[in-house]
Amino acid sequence: MHRTAAQTVAACKRLTHRVLATLICGILFSTFSFADDAVPADPSPQWWKGNLHTHSLWSDGNDFPEMISEWYRTHDYNFLAMTDHNTLAKGARWMKASEINKRSTRAIKKYHARFGDGWIETRVAKLAGAATDGAPDDSQTETEYRLKPFNEYRSLVEERGKFILLQGEEISDSVGGLPLHINASNIDKAIMPLGGETIATAMEANLRAVESQAEQLGREMLVHVNHPNFGYAVTAADLAKVVSERFFEVYNGHPAVNQDGDDEHISIEKMWDVANAIRLQQYNAPPLMGIATDDSHHYHGGEASPGRGWVVVHANYLTPESLIRAMKRGDFYASTGVQLSKVDFDDSKRTLRIEIVAEPGVTYETRFIGTKIADTESKEPDPALAGVTFATRNGAVVEYEMADKELYVRAKIVSNRQHPNPPVGEQFESAWSQPVGWTATEAKR
């Protein structure tokens, strides 16, 4: 005889001897295994890997969103934010096969092979300008594919406790012809770009729009600035000025974002330190935290392919709220291949400790990077002195004790293994921890 858990508990309650009932119920209850449940009753924090910048056919990507989700799910990711430009995957949307084929001739064939005709929806539509008298022939029609909305395809690919999707948007704005792109994750309604007189004012306006939606809906949302060197539009001063923005992409996997700068522009990583020096010393505000993303557009080979950069978040639950709250605490790191098991800062000793998941045959160099407190009354940092390497350590377990007059410290871990799919040139697999050891009045608010 097989009973459900509810039937067993009900039977226990009918036992007349309370002590015996308690004993028997305890034994029976323990036989219903919750240990293998994807959501244990009191989970310890664990590391969750995810990408927060992804494009599909809903904007300028070249694959169906469920195909993209399936790629990340089967490549050991735990979460993914779909972030198409100025749109959410909602409502009815049909796309001509010819338009899909312009982006990739492989997308439709792979879509059918993976999900089949039972899932895929198509229709035959008249071509523009086709004759209206009589039944149109094949030359006057074209097959269209229904792009599945987020609320449909997420149910197809999500796995409890293993893989989830976040609804997102890349708010794609511009100021004076310069691009300003901001990602919002876990949103519910699309936010149209609001513009502004300057990059900083436009950034503030779009950020407030996301914050307003988060407050109205009572849900956690994450906002981060994308690829600041794209079009060399966003400067370190811009990133510093908007103190309510706490996240930006220190690494973006698209080859067109000028990651390393040029003779006239600093690299994005250098920008991180300059902006944080200004925020902490001039505005008395918390530093920016660094995110790594794919910014993937191309899934059949091509320049902006997936699997280049990601974040790893230390959280109790694989839910949007738990992940975002952990990131807002700074409990995450960015990576292009290096895996960490522990990132710990001891406030009393002002010591940052990093433990790396070492792989055979791979060596690791950790650079402890930061900026010294300015001695001038203006507190205006010298860009040449921002982002200095305080110390270098080798090995899988390393630590650094902060010295006097050091504003903050962060770690960059670089391995000797080349990135298998770099966007440009030669890159080595790396990871970045968040700035620690800083103090700011704004952080206490």
Sine and cosine of phi, psi and omega as CSV:
sin_phi,cos_phi,sin_psi,cos_psi,sin_omega,cos_omega
0.00,0.00,0.75,-0.67,-0.01,-1.00
-0.93,-0.37,0.78,-0.62,0.03,-1.00
-0.90,-0.43,0.48,-0.88,0.14,-0.99
-0.98,0.18,0.22,-0.98,0.04,-1.00
-0.87,0.50,-0.65,0.76,-0.02,-1.00
-0.90,0.43,-0.65,0.76,0.01,-1.00
-0.91,0.41,-0.63,0.78,0.00,-1.00
-0.91,0.42,-0.71,0.71,0.02,-1.00
-0.88,0.47,-0.66,0.75,0.02,-1.00
-0.88,0.47,-0.65,0.76,0.02,-1.00
-0.90,0.43,-0.63,0.78,0.03,-1.00
-0.87,0.49,-0.65,0.76,-0.05,-1.00
-0.91,0.42,-0.38,0.92,-0.03,-1.00
-0.99,0.13,-0.17,0.98,0.03,-1.00
-0.92,0.38,0.68,-0.73,-0.10,-0.99
-0.99,0.11,-0.49,0.87,-0.02,-1.00
-1.00,0.03,0.94,-0.34,-0.14,-0.99
-0.88,0.48,-0.69,0.72,-0.02,-1.00
-0.90,0.43,-0.71,0.70,0.02,-1.00
-0.90,0.44,-0.64,0.77,0.00,-1.00
-0.88,0.48,-0.69,0.73,-0.01,-1.00
-0.88,0.47,-0.69,0.72,-0.01,-1.00
-0.89,0.45,-0.76,0.65,-0.06,-1.00
-0.91,0.41,-0.68,0.73,0.00,-1.00
-0.88,0.48,-0.62,0.78,0.01,-1.00
-0.89,0.45,-0.67,0.74,0.02,-1.00
-0.91,0.41,-0.73,0.69,-0.03,-1.00
-0.91,0.42,-0.66,0.75,-0.02,-1.00
-0.88,0.48,-0.59,0.81,-0.03,-1.00
-0.94,0.34,-0.33,0.95,0.01,-1.00
-0.97,0.23,-0.33,0.95,0.08,-1.00
-0.99,0.12,0.97,-0.25,-0.19,-0.98
-0.96,0.27,0.86,-0.52,0.15,-0.99
-0.95,-0.31,-0.09,1.00,-0.06,-1.00
-0.90,0.43,-0.53,0.85,-0.02,-1.00
-1.00,-0.07,0.15,0.99,0.02,-1.00
-0.93,0.36,0.56,-0.83,0.00,-1.00
-0.93,0.36,-0.35,0.94,0.02,-1.00
-0.81,-0.58,1.00,0.01,0.01,-1.00
-0.91,0.41,0.30,-0.96,-0.10,-0.99
-0.91,0.41,-0.61,0.79,-0.05,-1.00
-0.66,-0.75,0.96,0.28,-0.13,-0.99
-0.96,0.27,0.53,-0.85,0.15,-0.99
-0.99,0.10,0.43,-0.90,0.04,-1.00
-0.87,0.49,0.59,-0.81,0.10,-0.99
-0.65,-0.76,0.19,-0.98,-0.04,-1.00
-1.00,0.02,0.77,-0.64,0.00,-1.00
-0.86,-0.52,0.78,-0.63,-0.07,-1.00
-0.99,-0.13,0.71,-0.70,0.00,-1.00
-0.39,-0.92,0.30,-0.95,0.06,-1.00
-0.88,-0.48,0.71,-0.70,-0.08,-1.00
-0.91,-0.42,0.38,0.93,-0.02,-1.00
-0.46,-0.89,0.98,-0.20,-0.15,-0.99
-0.55,-0.83,0.64,-0.77,-0.02,-1.00
-0.82,-0.57,0.57,-0.82,-0.03,-1.00
-0.76,-0.65,-0.15,-0.99,0.05,-1.00
-0.89,0.46,-0.26,0.97,0.05,-1.00
-0.91,0.41,-0.34,0.94,0.15,-0.99
-0.72,-0.69,-0.97,-0.23,-0.10,-1.00
-0.89,-0.46,0.36,0.93,0.13,-0.99
-0.99,0.13,0.11,-0.99,-0.05,-1.00
-0.85,-0.53,0.48,0.88,0.07,-1.00
-0.50,-0.87,0.30,-0.95,0.01,-1.00
-0.95,0.32,0.58,-0.81,-0.10,-1.00
-0.87,0.48,-0.57,0.82,0.01,-1.00
-0.95,0.31,-0.48,0.88,0.10,-0.99
-0.93,0.38,-0.66,0.75,0.03,-1.00
-0.90,0.44,-0.72,0.69,0.02,-1.00
-0.86,0.52,-0.65,0.76,-0.01,-1.00
-0.91,0.41,-0.58,0.81,0.04,-1.00
-0.88,0.48,-0.76,0.65,-0.03,-1.00
-0.91,0.40,-0.63,0.78,0.00,-1.00
-0.88,0.48,-0.64,0.77,-0.06,-1.00
-1.00,0.01,0.07,1.00,0.06,-1.00
-0.88,-0.47,0.57,0.82,0.16,-0.99
0.92,0.38,0.43,0.90,0.15,-0.99
-1.00,-0.01,0.47,-0.88,0.03,-1.00
-0.96,-0.28,-0.39,0.92,0.05,-1.00
-0.49,-0.87,0.40,-0.92,-0.05,-1.00
-0.52,-0.86,0.73,-0.68,0.11,-0.99
-0.96,-0.27,0.84,-0.55,0.12,-0.99
-0.99,0.11,0.84,-0.54,-0.15,-0.99
-0.73,-0.68,0.92,0.38,0.01,-1.00
-0.96,0.27,0.37,-0.93,-0.10,-0.99
-0.93,0.36,0.87,-0.49,0.16,-0.99
0.77,0.64,0.58,0.82,0.04,-1.00
-0.37,-0.93,0.43,-0.90,0.19,-0.98
-0.91,-0.41,0.48,-0.88,0.01,-1.00
-0.98,0.21,0.98,0.18,-0.01,-1.00
-0.71,-0.70,0.51,-0.86,0.08,-1.00
0.98,0.19,-0.17,-0.99,-0.06,-1.00
-1.00,0.06,0.77,-0.64,0.01,-1.00
-0.55,-0.83,0.86,-0.51,0.04,-1.00
-0.90,-0.43,0.57,-0.82,-0.04,-1.00
-0.72,-0.69,0.75,-0.67,-0.02,-1.00
-0.90,0.43,0.61,-0.80,0.04,-1.00
-0.86,0.51,-0.59,0.81,0.00,-1.00
-0.90,0.43,-0.58,0.81,0.03,-1.00
-0.93,0.36,-0.64,0.77,0.05,-1.00
-0.90,0.44,-0.68,0.73,-0.03,-1.00
-0.91,0.40,-0.46,0.89,0.06,-1.00
-0.90,0.44,-0.53,0.85,-0.01,-1.00
-0.99,0.12,-0.62,0.78,0.09,-1.00
-0.28,-0.96,0.78,-0.62,0.03,-1.00
-0.98,0.22,-0.09,1.00,-0.04,-1.00
-0.99,-0.15,-0.27,0.96,-0.16,-0.99
-0.89,0.46,-0.75,0.67,-0.09,-1.00
-0.92,0.38,-0.69,0.73,0.00,-1.00
-0.88,0.48,-0.69,0.72,0.01,-1.00
-0.92,0.39,-0.58,0.82,0.01,-1.00
-0.89,0.46,-0.72,0.69,0.02,-1.00
-0.91,0.42,-0.66,0.75,-0.03,-1.00
-0.91,0.42,-0.59,0.81,-0.05,-1.00
-0.99,0.12,-0.70,0.71,-0.14,-0.99
-0.93,-0.37,-0.27,0.96,0.15,-0.99
0.96,0.27,0.17,-0.99,-0.09,-1.00
-0.95,0.33,-0.35,0.94,0.02,-1.00
-0.92,0.38,-0.49,0.87,0.00,-1.00
-0.99,-0.10,-0.62,0.78,-0.11,-0.99
-0.97,0.25,0.68,-0.74,0.03,-1.00
-0.89,-0.45,0.79,-0.62,0.04,-1.00
-0.75,-0.66,0.26,-0.97,0.12,-0.99
-0.50,-0.87,0.34,-0.94,0.04,-1.00
-0.97,-0.24,0.83,-0.56,-0.04,-1.00
-0.85,-0.52,0.50,-0.87,0.06,-1.00
-0.94,0.33,0.61,-0.80,0.12,-0.99
-0.95,0.31,0.48,-0.87,0.06,-1.00
-0.87,0.49,0.76,-0.65,0.00,-1.00
1.00,0.07,0.06,1.00,0.02,-1.00
-0.94,0.35,0.49,-0.87,0.00,-1.00
-0.88,0.47,0.62,-0.78,-0.03,-1.00
-0.99,-0.15,-0.17,0.98,-0.01,-1.00
-1.00,-0.01,0.83,-0.55,0.00,-1.00
0.99,0.17,0.09,-1.00,-0.01,-1.00
-0.96,0.28,0.77,-0.64,0.00,-1.00
-0.93,0.36,0.58,-0.82,0.08,-1.00
-1.00,0.08,0.04,-1.00,-0.09,-1.00
-0.87,0.49,-0.49,0.87,-0.03,-1.00
-0.96,0.29,-0.23,0.97,-0.02,-1.00
-0.97,-0.24,0.08,1.00,-0.04,-1.00
-0.79,-0.61,0.27,-0.96,0.05,-1.00
-0.51,-0.86,0.57,-0.82,0.04,-1.00
-0.98,0.21,0.67,-0.74,0.09,-1.00
-0.87,-0.49,0.53,-0.85,0.01,-1.00
-0.93,-0.37,0.70,-0.71,0.06,-1.00
-0.99,0.17,0.83,-0.56,0.11,-0.99
-0.99,0.14,0.88,-0.48,-0.07,-1.00
-0.94,0.34,0.70,-0.72,0.06,-1.00
-0.96,0.28,0.28,-0.96,-0.09,-1.00
-0.82,0.57,-0.70,0.71,-0.08,-1.00
-0.92,0.39,-0.27,0.96,0.05,-1.00
-1.00,-0.01,-0.80,0.60,-0.13,-0.99
-0.96,0.28,-0.39,0.92,0.02,-1.00
-0.89,0.45,-0.57,0.82,0.00,-1.00
-0.93,0.37,-0.39,0.92,-0.02,-1.00
-0.98,0.22,-0.57,0.82,-0.20,-0.98
-0.92,-0.38,-0.32,0.95,-0.04,-1.00
-0.93,0.35,0.55,-0.83,0.07,-1.00
-0.78,-0.62,0.82,-0.57,-0.05,-1.00
-0.85,0.53,0.81,-0.59,0.03,-1.00
0.96,0.29,0.06,1.00,-0.03,-1.00
-0.79,-0.61,-0.66,0.75,-0.08,-1.00
-0.43,-0.90,0.79,-0.62,0.05,-1.00
-0.73,-0.69,0.30,-0.95,0.06,-1.00
-0.91,-0.41,0.56,-0.83,0.12,-0.99
-0.89,-0.45,0.71,-0.70,0.07,-1.00
-0.98,0.18,0.77,-0.63,-0.06,-1.00
-0.61,-0.79,0.02,-1.00,0.00,-1.00
-0.47,-0.89,0.63,-0.78,0.21,-0.98
-0.99,-0.11,0.97,-0.24,0.02,-1.00
-0.96,0.27,0.96,-0.29,-0.17,-0.99
-0.97,-0.23,0.98,-0.18,-0.09,-1.00
-0.93,-0.36,0.09,-1.00,0.11,-0.99
-0.46,-0.89,0.49,-0.87,0.02,-1.00
-0.71,-0.70,0.91,-0.42,-0.01,-1.00
0.86,0.51,0.54,0.84,0.00,-1.00
1.00,0.09,-0.06,1.00,0.03,-1.00
-1.00,-0.08,0.69,-0.72,-0.06,-1.00
-0.98,0.19,0.70,-0.72,0.12,-0.99
-0.79,-0.62,0.93,-0.37,-0.04,-1.00
-0.88,-0.47,0.77,-0.64,-0.03,-1.00
-0.76,-0.66,0.76,-0.65,0.02,-1.00
-0.99,-0.10,0.68,-0.73,0.09,-1.00
-0.85,-0.53,0.85,-0.53,-0.03,-1.00
-0.94,-0.33,0.62,-0.79,0.00,-1.00
0.95,0.31,0.56,0.83,0.06,-1.00
-1.00,-0.02,0.19,-0.98,-0.04,-1.00
-0.88,-0.47,-0.48,0.88,-0.02,-1.00
-0.80,-0.60,0.64,-0.76,0.01,-1.00
-0.90,0.44,0.59,-0.80,0.02,-1.00
-0.90,-0.44,0.89,-0.46,0.02,-1.00
-0.98,0.20,0.60,-0.80,-0.05,-1.00
-0.86,0.51,0.66,-0.75,-0.13,-0.99
-0.98,-0.21,-0.27,0.96,0.03,-1.00
0.93,0.37,-0.13,-0.99,-0.01,-1.00
0.20,-0.98,0.19,-0.98,-0.02,-1.00
-0.95,0.32,-0.51,0.86,0.00,-1.00
-0.74,-0.68,0.20,-0.98,0.07,-1.00
-0.86,0.51,-0.68,0.73,-0.04,-1.00
-0.91,0.43,-0.69,0.73,-0.01,-1.00
-0.93,0.37,-0.59,0.81,0.06,-1.00
-0.92,0.39,-0.64,0.77,0.05,-1.00
-0.87,0.49,-0.71,0.71,0.01,-1.00
-0.89,0.45,-0.67,0.74,-0.03,-1.00
-0.90,0.44,-0.71,0.71,0.00,-1.00
-0.93,0.36,-0.61,0.79,0.04,-1.00
-0.89,0.45,-0.69,0.73,0.02,-1.00
-0.89,0.46,-0.58,0.82,0.02,-1.00
-0.90,0.44,-0.66,0.75,0.05,-1.00
-0.92,0.38,-0.70,0.71,0.00,-1.00
-0.88,0.48,-0.61,0.80,0.03,-1.00
-0.90,0.43,-0.68,0.73,0.03,-1.00
-0.90,0.43,-0.65,0.76,0.02,-1.00
-0.88,0.48,-0.67,0.74,0.00,-1.00
-0.93,0.38,-0.67,0.75,0.00,-1.00
-0.90,0.44,-0.64,0.77,-0.06,-1.00
-1.00,0.00,-0.22,0.98,-0.02,-1.00
0.91,0.42,0.67,0.74,-0.02,-1.00
-0.71,-0.70,0.42,-0.91,0.04,-1.00
-0.97,0.24,0.73,-0.69,0.10,-1.00
-0.72,-0.69,0.51,-0.86,0.00,-1.00
-0.89,-0.46,0.75,-0.66,0.03,-1.00
-0.88,-0.48,0.74,-0.67,0.09,-1.00
-0.62,-0.79,0.52,-0.85,0.02,-1.00
-0.99,0.14,0.73,-0.68,-0.03,-1.00
-1.00,-0.05,0.51,-0.86,0.21,-0.98
0.33,0.94,0.95,0.30,-0.09,-1.00
-0.86,0.51,-0.41,0.91,0.00,-1.00
-1.00,0.04,0.07,1.00,0.08,-1.00
-0.93,0.36,0.91,-0.42,-0.09,-1.00
0.94,0.33,0.15,0.99,-0.07,-1.00
0.73,0.69,0.74,0.67,-0.12,-0.99
-1.00,0.00,-0.61,0.79,-0.12,-0.99
-0.95,-0.31,0.78,-0.62,-0.01,-1.00
-0.98,-0.20,0.18,-0.98,0.08,-1.00
-0.88,0.48,-0.59,0.80,0.03,-1.00
-0.90,0.44,-0.62,0.78,0.05,-1.00
-0.89,0.45,-0.73,0.69,-0.02,-1.00
-0.90,0.44,-0.55,0.84,-0.01,-1.00
-0.96,0.29,-0.62,0.79,-0.14,-0.99
-0.93,0.38,-0.62,0.79,-0.04,-1.00
-1.00,0.07,0.99,0.13,-0.18,-0.98
-0.95,0.32,-0.32,0.95,0.02,-1.00
-0.97,0.23,-0.27,0.96,0.10,-0.99
-1.00,0.09,0.81,-0.58,-0.10,-0.99
-0.92,-0.40,-0.10,1.00,-0.12,-0.99
-0.73,-0.68,0.58,-0.81,0.12,-0.99
-0.45,-0.89,0.26,-0.97,-0.04,-1.00
-1.00,0.06,0.96,-0.29,0.11,-0.99
-0.98,0.19,-0.36,0.93,0.08,-1.00
-0.65,-0.76,0.75,-0.66,0.07,-1.00
-0.74,-0.67,0.75,-0.66,-0.14,-0.99
-0.99,0.13,0.06,1.00,0.04,-1.00
-0.99,0.15,0.70,-0.72,-0.07,-1.00
-0.96,0.29,-0.14,0.99,-0.10,-1.00
-0.98,-0.21,0.25,0.97,-0.13,-0.99
-0.98,-0.18,0.12,0.99,0.07,-1.00
0.82,0.57,0.78,0.63,-0.07,-1.00
-0.82,0.58,-0.67,0.75,-0.09,-1.00
-1.00,-0.09,0.08,1.00,-0.01,-1.00
0.94,0.34,-0.34,-0.94,0.05,-1.00
-0.48,-0.88,-0.31,-0.95,-0.06,-1.00
-0.90,0.43,-0.37,0.93,-0.06,-1.00
-0.94,-0.35,-0.16,0.99,-0.07,-1.00
-0.75,-0.66,0.67,-0.74,0.00,-1.00
-0.96,0.27,0.31,-0.95,0.03,-1.00
-0.94,0.34,0.28,-0.96,0.01,-1.00
-0.91,0.42,-0.61,0.80,0.01,-1.00
-0.92,0.38,-0.63,0.78,0.07,-1.00
-0.90,0.43,-0.62,0.78,0.04,-1.00
-0.85,0.52,-0.60,0.80,0.03,-1.00
-0.83,0.56,-0.75,0.66,-0.05,-1.00
-0.95,0.32,-0.64,0.77,0.02,-1.00
-0.89,0.45,-0.72,0.69,0.01,-1.00
-0.88,0.48,-0.67,0.74,-0.02,-1.00
-0.94,0.35,-0.57,0.82,0.07,-1.00
-0.89,0.45,-0.66,0.75,0.03,-1.00
-0.92,0.39,-0.72,0.70,-0.04,-1.00
-0.86,0.51,-0.72,0.70,-0.08,-1.00
-0.96,0.26,-0.60,0.80,-0.11,-0.99
-1.00,-0.08,-0.56,0.83,-0.03,-1.00
-0.99,-0.11,-0.63,0.78,-0.07,-1.00
-0.97,-0.24,-0.09,1.00,-0.03,-1.00
0.78,0.62,0.70,0.72,-0.09,-1.00
-0.85,-0.52,0.40,-0.92,0.00,-1.00
-0.88,0.47,0.44,-0.90,-0.01,-1.00
-0.97,0.23,0.29,-0.96,0.16,-0.99
-0.95,0.31,0.51,-0.86,0.13,-0.99
-0.94,-0.35,0.56,-0.83,-0.14,-0.99
-0.99,-0.14,0.73,-0.68,0.01,-1.00
-0.90,-0.44,0.58,-0.82,0.17,-0.99
-0.93,-0.37,0.69,-0.73,-0.03,-1.00
-0.63,-0.77,0.21,-0.98,0.08,-1.00
-0.99,0.10,-0.70,0.72,-0.23,-0.97
0.81,0.58,0.72,0.69,-0.12,-0.99
-0.97,0.25,0.67,-0.74,0.06,-1.00
-0.79,-0.61,-0.47,0.88,-0.19,-0.98
-0.88,-0.48,0.82,-0.57,-0.15,-0.99
-0.85,-0.53,0.19,0.98,0.00,-1.00
-0.77,-0.64,0.55,0.84,-0.16,-0.99
1.00,-0.04,0.57,-0.82,-0.01,-1.00
0.61,-0.79,0.01,-1.00,-0.20,-0.98
-0.96,0.28,-0.55,0.83,-0.06,-1.00
-0.91,-0.41,0.94,0.34,-0.08,-1.00
-1.00,-0.06,0.29,-0.96,-0.07,-1.00
-0.99,0.16,0.25,-0.97,0.11,-0.99
1.00,0.01,0.37,0.93,-0.07,-1.00
-0.99,-0.16,-0.63,0.78,-0.03,-1.00
-0.52,-0.86,0.52,-0.86,-0.08,-1.00
-0.38,-0.92,0.15,-0.99,0.15,-0.99
-0.93,-0.37,0.45,-0.89,0.07,-1.00
-0.80,-0.60,0.89,-0.46,-0.19,-0.98
-0.94,-0.33,0.70,-0.71,-0.01,-1.00
-0.99,-0.11,0.98,-0.18,-0.10,-0.99
-0.60,-0.80,0.36,-0.93,-0.01,-1.00
-0.97,0.26,-0.59,0.81,-0.12,-0.99
-0.78,-0.62,0.52,-0.86,0.11,-0.99
-1.00,0.02,0.96,0.27,0.07,-1.00
-0.70,-0.71,0.43,-0.90,0.02,-1.00
-0.83,0.56,-0.68,0.74,-0.04,-1.00
-0.90,0.44,-0.73,0.69,-0.02,-1.00
-0.90,0.43,-0.66,0.75,0.01,-1.00
-0.91,0.42,-0.73,0.69,-0.06,-1.00
-0.93,0.38,-0.65,0.76,0.04,-1.00
-0.88,0.47,-0.64,0.77,0.03,-1.00
-0.90,0.43,-0.66,0.75,0.02,-1.00
-0.91,0.41,-0.61,0.79,0.03,-1.00
-0.92,0.40,-0.42,0.91,0.11,-0.99
-0.99,0.17,-0.18,0.98,-0.07,-1.00
1.00,0.09,0.28,0.96,-0.07,-1.00
-1.00,-0.02,0.90,0.43,0.01,-1.00
-0.28,-0.96,0.23,-0.97,0.13,-0.99
-0.68,-0.74,0.30,-0.95,0.05,-1.00
-0.97,-0.24,0.51,-0.86,-0.09,-1.00
-0.47,-0.88,0.47,-0.89,0.21,-0.98
-0.85,-0.52,0.25,0.97,0.03,-1.00
0.41,-0.91,-0.50,0.86,0.01,-1.00
-0.98,0.22,0.71,-0.70,-0.02,-1.00
-0.94,-0.35,0.73,-0.69,0.01,-1.00
-0.93,-0.36,0.54,-0.84,0.07,-1.00
-0.96,-0.27,-0.33,0.94,-0.01,-1.00
-0.41,-0.91,0.71,-0.71,0.16,-0.99
-0.75,-0.66,0.93,-0.38,-0.14,-0.99
-0.68,-0.73,0.75,-0.66,0.08,-1.00
-0.89,-0.46,0.84,-0.54,0.03,-1.00
-1.00,-0.04,0.95,-0.32,-0.05,-1.00
-0.89,0.47,-0.65,0.76,-0.06,-1.00
-0.91,0.40,-0.60,0.80,-0.01,-1.00
-0.99,-0.14,-0.11,0.99,-0.06,-1.00
0.77,0.64,0.76,0.65,-0.07,-1.00
-0.83,-0.55,0.79,-0.61,0.06,-1.00
-0.99,-0.17,0.81,-0.59,-0.01,-1.00
-0.88,-0.48,0.74,-0.67,0.00,-1.00
-0.84,-0.54,0.77,-0.63,0.10,-0.99
-0.88,-0.47,0.82,-0.57,-0.09,-1.00
-0.97,-0.23,0.62,-0.78,0.14,-0.99
-0.99,0.16,1.00,-0.05,-0.11,-0.99
-0.96,0.26,0.64,-0.77,0.05,-1.00
-0.93,-0.36,0.56,-0.83,-0.05,-1.00
-0.84,0.55,0.72,-0.69,0.06,-1.00
0.99,0.16,-0.01,1.00,-0.02,-1.00
-0.95,-0.32,0.71,-0.70,0.06,-1.00
-0.95,-0.30,0.39,-0.92,-0.10,-1.00
-0.72,-0.70,0.73,-0.68,0.10,-1.00
-0.89,-0.46,0.81,-0.58,0.01,-1.00
-0.95,-0.32,0.83,-0.56,0.03,-1.00
-0.96,-0.27,0.85,-0.53,0.06,-1.00
-1.00,-0.03,0.92,-0.38,-0.20,-0.98
-0.89,-0.45,0.59,-0.80,0.05,-1.00
-0.15,-0.99,-0.27,-0.96,-0.01,-1.00
-0.69,-0.73,0.65,-0.76,0.03,-1.00
-0.99,0.13,0.47,-0.89,0.03,-1.00
-0.91,0.41,0.74,-0.68,-0.03,-1.00
-0.93,0.37,0.62,-0.78,0.01,-1.00
-1.00,0.01,-0.23,0.97,-0.04,-1.00
-0.98,0.19,0.44,-0.90,0.00,-1.00
-0.91,0.40,-0.50,0.86,-0.04,-1.00
-0.94,0.33,-0.32,0.95,-0.04,-1.00
0.87,0.49,0.29,0.96,0.00,-1.00
-0.99,0.13,0.89,-0.47,-0.09,-1.00
-0.95,0.30,0.53,-0.85,0.12,-0.99
-1.00,0.08,0.89,-0.46,-0.03,-1.00
-0.80,0.60,-0.50,0.87,-0.01,-1.00
-0.93,0.37,-0.39,0.92,-0.04,-1.00
-0.99,-0.16,-0.07,1.00,0.03,-1.00
-1.00,0.08,0.66,-0.75,0.02,-1.00
0.96,0.27,0.71,0.70,0.03,-1.00
-1.00,0.03,0.61,-0.80,0.08,-1.00
-0.99,0.17,0.93,-0.36,0.00,-1.00
-0.96,0.27,-0.61,0.79,-0.04,-1.00
-0.32,-0.95,0.37,-0.93,0.06,-1.00
-0.80,-0.60,0.72,-0.69,0.01,-1.00
-0.77,-0.63,0.53,-0.85,0.07,-1.00
-0.91,-0.42,0.49,-0.87,0.03,-1.00
0.89,-0.45,0.04,-1.00,-0.09,-1.00
-1.00,0.04,-0.37,0.93,0.04,-1.00
-0.80,-0.59,0.89,-0.46,-0.08,-1.00
-0.67,-0.74,0.40,-0.92,0.06,-1.00
-0.49,-0.87,0.34,-0.94,0.00,-1.00
-0.60,-0.80,0.77,-0.64,0.07,-1.00
-0.99,-0.14,0.84,-0.55,-0.05,-1.00
-0.91,0.41,0.61,-0.79,0.05,-1.00
-1.00,-0.09,0.13,-0.99,0.05,-1.00
-0.88,0.47,0.50,-0.87,0.06,-1.00
0.90,0.45,0.37,0.93,0.14,-0.99
-0.99,-0.15,0.84,-0.55,-0.14,-0.99
-0.94,0.34,-0.62,0.78,0.01,-1.00
-0.22,-0.98,0.15,-0.99,0.13,-0.99
-0.60,-0.80,0.56,-0.83,0.13,-0.99
-0.68,-0.74,0.26,-0.97,-0.01,-1.00
-0.88,-0.48,0.66,-0.75,0.20,-0.98
-0.87,-0.50,0.86,-0.51,-0.02,-1.00
-0.97,-0.26,0.82,-0.57,-0.02,-1.00
-0.85,-0.52,0.80,-0.60,0.03,-1.00
-1.00,-0.09,0.13,-0.99,0.06,-1.00
-1.00,-0.07,0.17,0.98,0.01,-1.00
-0.99,-0.13,0.77,-0.63,-0.02,-1.00
-0.94,0.33,0.58,-0.81,0.09,-1.00
-0.89,0.46,0.74,-0.67,-0.07,-1.00
-0.95,0.30,-0.30,0.95,-0.05,-1.00
-0.55,-0.83,0.90,0.44,-0.06,-1.00
-0.95,0.30,0.52,-0.86,0.02,-1.00
-0.93,0.36,-0.59,0.80,0.05,-1.00
-0.56,-0.83,0.54,-0.84,0.13,-0.99
0.83,0.56,-0.47,-0.88,-0.01,-1.00
-0.97,-0.26,0.78,-0.63,0.04,-1.00
-0.73,-0.68,0.51,-0.86,0.06,-1.00
-0.95,-0.31,0.59,-0.81,-0.01,-1.00
-0.85,0.52,0.72,-0.69,-0.12,-0.99
-0.64,-0.77,0.11,-0.99,0.14,-0.99
-0.49,-0.87,0.46,-0.89,-0.01,-1.00
-0.77,-0.63,0.78,-0.62,0.15,-0.99
-1.00,-0.04,0.16,-0.99,-0.06,-1.00
-1.00,0.01,0.41,-0.91,0.02,-1.00
-0.88,0.47,0.69,-0.72,0.03,-1.00
-0.68,-0.73,0.19,-0.98,0.05,-1.00
1.00,0.10,0.06,1.00,-0.03,-1.00
-1.00,-0.04,0.32,-0.95,0.13,-0.99
-0.72,-0.69,0.64,-0.77,0.01,-1.00
-0.40,-0.92,0.66,-0.75,0.00,-1.00
-0.87,0.50,-0.64,0.77,-0.05,-1.00
-0.87,0.49,-0.49,0.87,-0.06,-1.00
-0.92,0.38,-0.35,0.94,-0.06,-1.00
-1.00,0.01,-0.11,0.99,-0.07,-1.00
-0.99,0.14,0.00,0.00,0.00,0.00
